[in-house]
Amino acid sequence: MLMRTELSYDAPPADVFAMLSDPAFRERVCEAQHAASYDVSVDVAGAGLTVRVETEQNTSGLPSIAKKFVGETTTAIMTETWKDGSGGAVDISAPGKPTKVTGSVTLREAGTGTVQTVELDAKVKVPLIGGKLEQLLVDTLQAAYAKEQQVGTSWLAGER
């Protein structure tokens, strides 16, 4: 299932990239998303970088069909591999679960601000209910990126 979301920021692309490169920002996003636990690492390599965020989330708010599949908590590992400040690849996995999310992230100037575009393809390989679980996964990802945008807007306004 395909997903596309755009996050708009009132800051130039270099400032947004610097924010996305900051482990403290990523940790703040995890806290805002109510992660039960998280581990963030950022490795800079030339003009690019690799961001790895591993989170454990409580699944209490999920429908019962999904909770049977994922359990009381679920772990997600999100890796962004940026070639430079303009964009890169996204990979999200859930160890032990038949899910895979891959795609891209880009930053582009929009007037005096920046638009971060995330395009993902979510796959859940479960007979009969895979489509429903994919929709739930996409909805969860959309909510997570909306929370990231809220944190990012505050971050760029100097509220750290």
C-alpha positions in Angstrom: 0.0 0.0 0.0 1.4 3.3 -1.1 1.6 6.3 1.2 2.7 9.9 0.5 2.9 12.7 3.0 4.3 16.2 2.9 5.6 18.1 6.0 5.9 21.8 5.6 8.3 23.9 7.6 8.9 27.6 7.8 12.7 27.3 7.5 15.2 26.8 4.6 16.2 23.2 3.6 19.6 23.4 5.3 17.9 24.2 8.6 15.4 21.3 8.2 18.2 18.9 7.3 20.2 20.0 10.3 17.2 19.4 12.5 16.6 15.9 11.0 20.3 15.2 11.6 20.1 16.0 15.3 19.7 13.0 17.6 18.1 15.3 20.2 15.3 16.2 17.7 14.8 12.5 16.9 14.6 11.7 20.6 12.0 14.5 21.1 9.9 13.0 18.3 10.0 9.6 20.0 8.9 11.1 23.2 6.0 13.0 21.5 5.0 9.7 19.8 4.8 8.1 23.3 7.4 5.4 22.6 7.8 3.1 25.5 11.5 3.0 24.8 13.8 4.2 22.0 17.4 4.3 20.7 18.6 6.9 18.2 21.8 7.0 16.3 23.0 9.4 13.6 26.1 8.6 11.6 27.5 11.3 9.3 29.3 10.3 6.2 30.5 13.1 3.9 27.5 15.1 2.7 25.1 12.3 3.8 24.1 10.5 6.9 22.3 7.5 8.3 19.7 7.9 10.9 18.5 4.8 12.8 15.6 5.0 15.3 14.5 1.9 17.1 11.3 2.3 19.1 9.1 0.1 21.2 5.5 1.1 21.2 2.6 0.0 23.4 -0.2 -1.4 21.2 -3.1 -0.8 23.6 -4.9 1.5 21.2 -4.9 -0.9 18.2 -7.9 -2.9 17.1 -8.1 -6.4 18.6 -7.3 -8.0 15.2 -4.0 -6.1 15.0 -3.1 -6.8 18.7 -3.5 -10.5 18.1 -0.9 -10.1 15.3 1.6 -7.7 17.0 1.2 -8.4 20.7 1.1 -5.9 23.6 4.2 -4.0 22.3 5.9 -3.8 19.0 9.4 -2.8 17.9 10.0 -0.8 14.8 13.4 0.1 13.3 13.4 3.1 11.0 16.5 3.8 8.9 16.9 6.9 6.7 20.0 6.9 4.5 20.5 10.4 3.2 22.8 10.8 0.2 22.9 14.5 1.0 20.6 17.3 2.3 18.2 16.8 -0.6 17.0 13.2 0.3 17.5 9.6 0.5 16.0 6.2 1.2 13.7 5.1 4.1 13.4 1.5 5.4 11.1 0.5 8.3 11.1 -3.0 9.7 9.5 -4.8 12.6 11.7 -7.7 13.8 9.8 -11.0 13.8 6.8 -9.5 11.9 6.0 -10.0 8.2 6.0 -6.3 7.5 8.3 -4.2 5.3 8.1 -0.5 4.5 10.5 1.1 2.0 10.5 4.4 0.2 12.1 7.8 0.0 12.4 11.1 1.8 13.2 14.4 0.0 13.6 18.0 1.0 12.8 20.8 -1.4 12.6 24.6 -1.1 9.1 26.0 -1.2 9.1 29.8 -1.1 10.8 30.8 2.1 10.3 27.3 3.6 10.8 23.6 3.0 8.6 20.7 2.1 9.7 17.3 3.3 8.1 14.6 1.2 7.9 11.0 2.4 6.8 8.3 -0.1 6.5 4.8 1.3 5.3 1.4 0.2 4.0 -0.7 3.1 3.7 -4.5 2.8 2.1 -6.9 5.4 2.4 -10.5 4.3 -0.5 -12.1 6.2 -3.2 -14.1 4.4 -6.7 -12.7 4.3 -6.1 -9.7 6.7 -2.9 -8.3 5.2 -4.7 -5.4 3.4 -6.4 -4.4 6.6 -3.2 -4.5 8.5 -1.4 -2.5 5.7 -4.1 0.2 6.0 -3.6 0.3 9.8 0.1 0.5 9.3 -0.2 3.4 6.8 -2.6 5.2 9.2 -0.1 4.8 12.0 2.7 6.1 9.9 0.7 9.1 8.8 0.0 9.9 12.5 3.7 9.5 13.4 4.8 11.9 10.6 2.1 14.4 11.7 3.6 14.3 15.2 7.1 14.7 13.8 5.9 17.8 11.9 4.5 19.3 15.1 7.7 18.7 17.0 9.7 20.0 14.0 7.7 23.2 13.8 8.3 23.9 17.5 12.0 22.9 17.2 12.6 25.3 14.3 10.8 28.1 16.2 13.5 27.6 19.0 11.3 25.7 21.4 13.7 23.0 22.5 
